[in-house]
Amino acid sequence: MIVKNEAQNLAHCLDSVRDLVDEMVILDTGSTDGTVEIARGYGACVESFTWIDDFAAARNACLEHCTGDWILVLDADEAIDSADHAAIRTAIESTSAQGLMLWMRNYLRTGAFMGCSGEAQANDGHYREGSTFSHHISRRALRLFRRQGEPVYRGRVHELAETYFDEHHLPLEDLEAVIHHYGKTDMDRDMAKQAEYTRMAKAEAAARPEDLDAHYNVIQEGLMIEDWAAVLASAKAFLALRDRAPLLVYLGAAMACQGLGRSAEALDYLQPVLAQEPDHPAALCVKGEALASLGRTAEAQQALLAAMERNPAFTLPFLKLAELLERCGDLENARSVLEAGLDQNPKDLVLWTHLVALSARKAPDRVAADAWDAIQAVPDGGKGVWHLIVAHHLLASGAQQEACLVLERGLAVFPDHAELRAALEAARIRAHP
């Protein structure tokens, strides 16, 4: 592992593999929060590394300290469910392959997400790990391989070992085991990380303008933080270097054009995607946004409805259609669309956020009930706002004790929320004058 300031995550990760691995090797890149002490408490070999804006360099430096026959590579915000331990042990004891491709399951708090491997999927809850989160995106990745005795990772951002194994014709096999990744469940922290990754990706693309992987990384990272100018520039650079490109390049260019207010261009970039996959949910969603911006409302609704039907777990089309209907003044149908999305995705944080916000703007008589339903579905959602809405409604109704209970529940989730604490103190005074 390579780590920096991961005290809040590290113990969970190491607990998940302590019965699976023979040694733990951790390369610290400058932690100041107790990460190193936690690692040593688990008996890990901890080495220091000066960060040089290069994930591959750090990974390779960490590998130098490993002594096992097989290397399992994890990040601190990842874990392996104990249900997969036996399969992993059996695989490394029986396979003749040089590496095993595991599933990377990135958990999400909303289905309104599209990554390089596709749009979000509903979480089936099969594993104990990650069972509380509503969605995930999954892809294969080489995270378990025989120690090679030389550097295997390439790429300053999105470092990969796959290229090394491919170039050396080293056989790989798929293994039906999962690495559970929680980094995207803390949405604020993830956005900060994505901004840093985007900065590094842009620097790499500037230094290596002929490198397709560098431009692809800019597209992939820039989409996460809506750096539309960078995404479009790298998409154009990629297409100038190669006539045919992965669908994400065209889709990223379309999303960037839409974000920049160039809707007609967005439709042009979507053509290769929809020609290959006419019912591509993310492409249909962007198409719907672009058509709406061009005033083609009926066509926009048709595209968004098609995206919703194709993958009901992908909740971004529900949000976009609800926004379009609200702009058209059709508030009841806007609400119905959000409710339909929640019927399919009852724990989707962003859908609940939009429903409560819609009520607050347009139907204040409903907002307290909606906020209470949101709390039941996503107890740690709303950043305290939902609890305040419900508590204020209860206080206005004379239900001081019930309001105190709601505020106490909010503080259990958001202990540093000053407004919740102040509201609780005031409610207690009213309840016991």
Secondary structure, DSSP 4 states (H G I P E B T S, - for coil): -EESS-HHHHHHHHHHHTTT-S--EEEESS--SSHHHHHHHTT-EEEE----S-HHHHHHHHHTT--SSEEE---TTEE--GGGHHHHHHHHHH---SEEEEEEEEEES-S--EETTEE-EE----SSTTTT-SEEEEEEEEEEEE--SS---B-SSS-BSHHHHHHTT--EEEEEEEEEE-GGGSHHHHHHHHHHHHHHHHHHHHH-TT-HHHHHHHHHHHHHHT-HHHHHHHHHHHHHH-SS--HHHHHHHHHHHHHTT-HHHHHHHHHHHHHH-TT-HHHHHHHHHHHHHTT-HHHHHHHHHHHHHH-TT--HHHHHHHHHHHHTT-HHHHHHHHHHHHHH-TT-HHHHHHHHHHHHHH-HHHHHHHHHHHHHH-TT-GGGHHHHHHHHHHHHTT-HHHHHHHHHHHHHH-TT-HHHHHHHHHHHHHH--
